[in-house]
């Protein structure tokens, strides 16, 4: 005979099961023990975000953007999917790995530690299924870190959303450029990116 489930009124059922919040130190310990491969995830606000399952449009846009950045900044300053540091108060529970970063100095000068916010001339995320996350959670994280310029390539909207003037509560300047427009990065103002070139097959 089934037993009816009763819940005391002063102890409501949780809406979702409790989740483990991770730190960078815990993730590093697991990776060094060989239990898992941290390259498959990134740590954002204590949660492990999957980096797997990218669709072909995402890959194509990533390659097109990377080639343009390599041409504009040189191959020794552009890194794909590299971990970075953020603001000191955010560092213990965050280690984002943007799709692309542009360094202020050569990659070879970083031997053991991730680049600091001041080492970054530009951070780029390619967004298809992650647009809202990239425009809110990651934008806030990068703004608090003082990252001077952050681009989000919106694949579905066919536009490039440029964030500048970081502050504690977000970027003061956020401008969307359509595929018919051009934009130059702050660190290379003489080089204009035709946004539509990134979306061409």
Secondary structure, DSSP 8 states (H G I E B T S, - for coil): --------TTS---SS-------HHHHHHHHHHTS--GGGEEEETTEEEE-----HHHHHHHHHHHHHHHHHH-TTTEEEEEEB---HHHHTT-B-EEEEEEESS-GGG-SSS-B-GGGEEEEEEEESS-HHHIIIIIHHHHHHHT-SEEEEEETTTTEEEEEEEEETTEEEEEEEEETT-EEE-GGGTT-EEEHHHHH--
